[in-house]
Structure formats: structure tokens, C-alpha cells
């Protein structure tokens, strides 16, 4: 006997409605941030080309990845919030993780391109202008403000993608501080600092890619979401469970799924078996925050 357990239909429908509303709000925030990132990209590119600073041009290309990330995130959130269908019985949340993996791959290519450009480019005069400095400081203030704004919404909506994006935006602000410092020092005759800052941006982009790979690969390769030993210890506390034969957990986007096979006395009723399964579900939900649990119950056979 197998039960796909949910709290009840009403609670499940309310949860689905709440999730759809949350996803729509996440999409609106991503669109707003994408427009801001596009404006920041154009501003950095104007200053970089106008002053000859390689570090600022590299930072502009870094901002290009932010815009691409926003585009991918927007379409992926729309796709991932679609309900399960025949081809995707577990839903579409893994598309979000796949998008993160693709973005990480693009960041690796970009980081090597920035590094090669910084090493091969001939030295040229770097100038400083009041308008350029004003724009870069404004860009810095915008990045800090957007990061705080995203962090607020990430907590309110409990969104992992917004929280990750907020951290990314804040690191953009830190990168901009380094770039401005290197740019100003290079105008004083230390041209090698501009090249060094460009290499620093490339290294930072590679580091971001590493963190994205670290987050996405365990999900894409179906690494367990929770240690099976912890689940096994928890389930054996339920009266009536004779043996836990199989435990399989995995991530689908930011949600955890769990499949179990347990054994009970062969002579108990179907109703009693269902009661035991319901108790397991309640315990697992409160202990591990898993709302999607499949429990297969088998008669226990003494060997």
C-alpha cells in the first residue's frame, strides 16, 4: 500500500494559491531589478569607454551577467511555478536549478575572457573625470540600495532566488568600490593597478560561478536532501513501525521530497496502517519541513 500524503485538500489548495501569488511578486521584483541592472550596465560602459579604464569596462561586463541572470530568472520562475503535468509529475522547479547551472557556466567563460583581455591589452592612458566619478558613486549607491531592498523582499517572500540575488548585488557593490579605487590610483600613474583590478573582477566572477555550481550540482545529481540516518532514527519513534526498508530524499528546486518504504505487522488493518503513515508524515513535516512525502507500507515478514 502506498499513500501520497498531504495535510488535506483545502490546505493544499491554499498553499498552491499562496505559492502562485509569491511567484508573481518574485517576478515583479526581478523585472524591476533587471531594468536597474541594465541602466547600471550602460552607465558603467559609458564611464569605462570614456575614461579608458579597463577595470570599469570589466565591471560593466560583469553587470551584463546580472542582466542575463535577471532574464533567465524571470522566465525560469514563470516556468517553475507551473503545476505538475504528464511529462513532469514532480513539477517544474528543477528548471530553476538548471538555469543556475547554465548561468554558472556562462560566468566561467566570462571570467576567462576578462582575464585574457586584461593580460593581452596594451597599456593606454587612463583619465579621471568628475562626471565619471559621480556616475560610478551613484552606481555604487544604487547597488547597495537594491541589495537591501531585495533582502527585505527575500525574507518576506522566503525566496531563495531573491536572497541569492541580493547577495550577488551586494558583492557587485563591493566590486565597484575596488574598481573605483583602482581607477583613481591608475590615473595617478599606477596603470598596472587598473589591469590588476580587472584581473580581480575576473577572479571574483569565477568565484561566483564556483558557488553557483556548488549549489546547483547536488540538486541536479539528486543528492539526498536530508541524511537518511536522521530520518530513520525519527521514523523508528513511531509506534507500529517494524522496519524502515528504504529512504530516498531529494531536492526539487527549493522543496524537499521524500519516498519511504516501511513495514508493519502483517495482521493489522488497512486503517491502522494509514494511521501509522499519517503519524510519520506529521512527524517528518514538523522535524524536517517536508510537505511532499510518499510512504509505501508493506507487511513485516520475520526471517
C-alpha positions as CSV (number, residue, x, y, z in Angstrom):
1,X,0.0,0.0,0.0
2,X,1.3,3.4,-0.9
3,X,0.0,6.8,0.3
4,X,0.9,10.1,-1.2
5,X,0.2,12.2,1.9
6,X,-0.9,15.8,2.1
7,X,-2.4,17.6,5.1
8,X,-5.7,18.0,3.3
9,X,-7.1,19.2,0.0
10,X,-8.2,22.7,1.4
11,X,-4.8,23.4,2.9
12,X,-3.0,22.1,-0.2
13,X,-5.1,24.4,-2.5
14,X,-4.4,27.4,-0.2
15,X,-0.7,26.6,-0.2
16,X,-0.8,26.4,-4.0
17,X,-2.6,29.8,-4.3
18,X,-0.2,31.4,-1.9
19,X,2.8,30.0,-3.8
20,X,1.5,31.4,-7.1
21,X,1.0,34.8,-5.6
22,X,4.5,34.7,-4.2
23,X,6.0,33.7,-7.6
24,X,4.2,36.6,-9.3
25,X,5.7,39.0,-6.7
26,X,9.1,37.5,-7.2
27,X,8.7,38.0,-11.0
28,X,7.8,41.7,-10.5
29,X,10.9,42.2,-8.3
30,X,13.1,40.5,-10.9
31,X,11.8,42.8,-13.7
32,X,12.4,45.9,-11.6
33,X,15.9,44.7,-10.7
34,X,16.6,43.8,-14.4
35,X,15.8,47.4,-15.5
36,X,18.0,48.8,-12.8
37,X,20.9,46.5,-13.8
38,X,20.5,47.5,-17.4
39,X,20.8,51.1,-16.5
40,X,23.9,50.4,-14.3
41,X,25.5,48.4,-17.2
42,X,25.0,51.3,-19.6
43,X,26.4,53.8,-17.0
44,X,29.5,51.7,-16.4
45,X,30.1,51.2,-20.1
46,X,29.9,54.9,-20.8
47,X,32.4,55.7,-18.0
48,X,34.7,52.8,-18.9
49,X,34.9,53.7,-22.6
50,X,35.1,57.5,-21.8
51,X,38.0,57.2,-19.4
52,X,39.8,54.2,-20.9
53,X,39.6,52.3,-17.7
54,X,39.9,48.5,-18.3
55,X,38.7,47.8,-14.8
56,X,35.4,49.7,-15.3
57,X,34.8,48.0,-18.7
58,X,35.3,44.7,-17.0
59,X,32.9,45.7,-14.2
60,X,30.4,46.7,-17.0
61,X,30.7,43.2,-18.5
62,X,30.2,41.8,-15.0
63,X,26.9,43.8,-14.9
64,X,26.0,42.2,-18.2
65,X,25.9,38.9,-16.4
66,X,23.5,40.4,-13.9
67,X,21.1,41.4,-16.7
68,X,21.3,37.9,-18.3
69,X,20.8,36.4,-14.9
70,X,17.6,38.5,-14.4
71,X,16.3,37.4,-17.9
72,X,16.9,33.8,-17.1
73,X,15.5,34.1,-13.6
74,X,12.3,35.7,-14.9
75,X,11.5,33.1,-17.5
76,X,12.5,30.2,-15.2
77,X,10.3,31.5,-12.3
78,X,7.4,31.6,-14.7
79,X,8.2,28.1,-15.9
80,X,9.0,26.6,-12.5
81,X,5.7,27.8,-10.9
82,X,3.7,25.7,-13.5
83,X,1.8,22.8,-11.9
84,X,2.9,19.2,-12.4
85,X,1.9,17.6,-15.7
86,X,2.2,14.3,-17.5
87,X,5.8,14.9,-18.6
88,X,6.8,16.5,-15.3
89,X,5.0,14.7,-12.5
90,X,7.2,16.3,-9.9
91,X,6.6,19.8,-11.2
92,X,9.0,22.2,-12.9
93,X,11.0,23.6,-10.0
94,X,14.2,21.9,-11.3
95,X,14.3,24.3,-14.2
96,X,15.3,27.0,-11.8
97,X,18.3,24.9,-10.7
98,X,19.2,24.1,-14.3
99,X,19.2,27.9,-15.1
100,X,21.6,28.4,-12.2
101,X,23.9,25.8,-13.7
102,X,23.8,27.4,-17.1
103,X,24.5,30.9,-15.6
104,X,27.5,29.4,-13.7
105,X,28.9,28.0,-17.0
106,X,28.5,31.4,-18.7
107,X,30.3,33.1,-15.7
108,X,33.2,30.8,-16.1
109,X,33.6,31.7,-19.8
110,X,33.2,35.4,-19.0
111,X,35.9,35.3,-16.2
112,X,38.5,33.7,-18.6
113,X,37.6,36.2,-21.3
114,X,38.1,39.1,-18.9
115,X,41.4,37.7,-17.6
116,X,42.7,37.2,-21.2
117,X,41.7,40.7,-22.2
118,X,43.4,42.2,-19.1
119,X,46.6,40.4,-19.8
120,X,46.8,40.9,-23.5
121,X,45.6,44.6,-23.8
122,X,48.3,47.1,-24.3
123,X,48.7,49.8,-21.7
124,X,46.9,53.1,-22.5
125,X,46.3,56.3,-20.7
126,X,43.5,56.2,-18.1
127,X,41.8,59.5,-17.3
128,X,39.5,60.6,-14.5
129,X,36.6,63.0,-14.9
130,X,34.2,64.5,-12.3
131,X,31.2,63.3,-14.3
132,X,32.6,59.7,-14.5
133,X,33.3,59.6,-10.8
134,X,29.9,61.0,-10.0
135,X,28.2,58.3,-12.1
136,X,30.3,55.5,-10.5
137,X,29.4,56.7,-7.0
138,X,25.8,56.8,-8.0
139,X,26.1,53.3,-9.3
140,X,27.6,52.2,-6.0
141,X,24.7,53.8,-4.0
142,X,22.1,52.1,-6.3
143,X,23.7,48.7,-5.9
144,X,23.7,49.0,-2.1
145,X,20.0,50.2,-2.1
146,X,18.9,47.4,-4.5
147,X,20.7,44.8,-2.3
148,X,18.9,45.9,0.9
149,X,15.6,46.1,-1.0
150,X,16.0,42.6,-2.4
151,X,17.0,41.2,1.0
152,X,13.8,42.7,2.6
153,X,11.6,41.0,-0.1
154,X,13.6,37.8,0.1
155,X,12.8,37.4,3.8
156,X,9.2,38.5,3.3
157,X,8.6,36.0,0.5
158,X,11.0,33.4,1.7
159,X,12.6,33.3,-1.7
160,X,16.0,31.6,-2.2
161,X,16.5,33.1,-5.6
162,X,15.9,36.6,-4.3
163,X,18.1,36.0,-1.4
164,X,20.9,34.7,-3.6
165,X,20.4,37.6,-6.0
166,X,20.6,40.1,-3.1
167,X,23.9,38.6,-2.0
168,X,25.1,38.9,-5.6
169,X,24.1,42.5,-5.9
170,X,25.9,43.4,-2.6
171,X,29.1,41.8,-3.9
172,X,28.6,43.9,-7.0
173,X,28.8,46.9,-4.8
174,X,32.0,45.7,-3.1
175,X,33.5,45.1,-6.6
176,X,32.6,48.6,-7.7
177,X,34.4,50.0,-4.6
178,X,37.6,48.1,-5.7
179,X,37.2,49.2,-9.3
180,X,36.7,52.9,-8.4
181,X,39.8,52.8,-6.1
182,X,41.9,51.1,-8.8
183,X,40.7,53.5,-11.4
184,X,41.6,56.6,-9.4
185,X,45.0,55.3,-8.5
186,X,45.8,54.4,-12.1
187,X,45.1,58.0,-13.1
188,X,48.0,59.0,-10.8
189,X,50.4,56.9,-12.9
190,X,49.9,53.4,-11.4
191,X,48.5,51.9,-14.7
192,X,49.2,48.4,-13.5
193,X,46.6,48.8,-10.8
194,X,43.8,49.2,-13.4
195,X,44.9,45.9,-15.0
196,X,45.2,44.3,-11.6
197,X,41.6,45.4,-10.7
198,X,40.4,43.9,-14.0
199,X,42.0,40.6,-13.1
200,X,40.5,40.8,-9.6
201,X,37.0,41.3,-11.1
202,X,37.6,38.2,-13.3
203,X,38.7,36.1,-10.3
204,X,35.6,37.3,-8.4
205,X,33.3,36.3,-11.3
206,X,34.9,32.8,-11.3
207,X,34.3,32.6,-7.5
208,X,30.6,33.4,-8.1
209,X,30.5,30.6,-10.7
210,X,32.0,28.2,-8.2
211,X,29.3,29.0,-5.6
212,X,26.6,28.6,-8.1
213,X,28.0,25.2,-9.2
214,X,28.2,24.2,-5.6
215,X,24.6,25.0,-5.1
216,X,23.1,23.5,-8.3
217,X,25.1,20.3,-8.8
218,X,23.8,18.4,-5.7
219,X,20.2,19.1,-6.8
220,X,20.8,18.2,-10.5
221,X,22.5,14.9,-9.5
222,X,19.8,14.0,-6.9
223,X,22.0,14.2,-3.9
224,X,19.9,13.4,-0.8
225,X,18.2,16.4,0.8
226,X,18.4,15.0,4.3
227,X,20.7,12.5,5.9
228,X,18.9,9.1,5.7
229,X,20.1,8.2,9.2
230,X,18.4,11.2,10.7
231,X,15.1,10.2,9.0
232,X,15.5,6.6,10.0
233,X,16.0,7.5,13.7
234,X,13.0,9.8,13.6
235,X,10.6,7.2,11.9
236,X,11.5,4.4,14.3
237,X,10.0,6.5,17.2
238,X,6.5,5.9,15.7
239,X,4.7,3.1,17.3
240,X,3.9,0.2,15.0
241,X,6.9,0.7,12.6
242,X,8.8,-2.6,12.4
243,X,11.4,-1.7,9.8
244,X,12.4,1.2,7.5
245,X,13.4,-0.6,4.3
246,X,14.1,2.4,2.0
247,X,14.7,6.1,2.4
248,X,15.1,8.4,-0.6
249,X,15.1,12.2,-0.4
250,X,15.9,14.8,-3.0
251,X,15.5,18.4,-3.9
252,X,13.1,19.8,-6.5
253,X,14.1,23.4,-6.7
254,X,13.9,24.7,-3.1
255,X,11.5,22.0,-2.0
256,X,12.3,18.6,-0.4
257,X,10.7,15.3,-1.5
258,X,10.8,12.1,0.5
259,X,10.0,8.5,-0.5
260,X,9.7,5.8,2.1
261,X,9.2,2.0,2.4
262,X,8.2,0.8,5.9
263,X,7.0,-2.5,7.3
264,X,4.2,-3.0,9.9
265,X,2.6,-6.1,11.4
266,X,1.1,-8.3,8.7
267,X,-2.2,-8.8,10.7
268,X,-3.1,-5.1,11.3
269,X,-5.9,-3.4,9.3
270,X,-5.6,-1.0,6.4
271,X,-6.9,1.8,8.6
272,X,-4.3,1.1,11.3
273,X,-1.6,1.2,8.6
274,X,-2.8,4.5,7.3
275,X,-2.8,5.9,10.9
276,X,0.9,4.9,11.2
277,X,1.7,6.5,7.9
278,X,-0.1,9.7,8.9
279,X,1.8,9.9,12.2
280,X,5.1,9.5,10.2
281,X,4.0,12.3,7.9
282,X,3.2,14.7,10.8
283,X,6.5,13.9,12.5
284,X,8.6,14.4,9.3
285,X,6.8,17.6,8.4
286,X,7.5,19.2,11.8
287,X,11.0,17.9,12.1
288,X,12.4,18.3,8.5
289,X,9.9,20.8,6.9
290,X,9.0,18.3,4.1
291,X,5.5,18.6,2.7
292,X,5.7,16.0,-0.1
293,X,6.0,12.5,1.3
294,X,5.3,9.2,-0.3
295,X,5.0,6.2,2.1
296,X,4.8,2.6,0.9
297,X,3.6,0.2,3.6
298,X,4.5,-3.5,3.5
299,X,3.7,-6.4,5.8
300,X,6.6,-7.3,8.1
301,X,8.0,-10.8,7.4
302,X,10.1,-12.4,10.1
303,X,13.0,-14.2,8.7
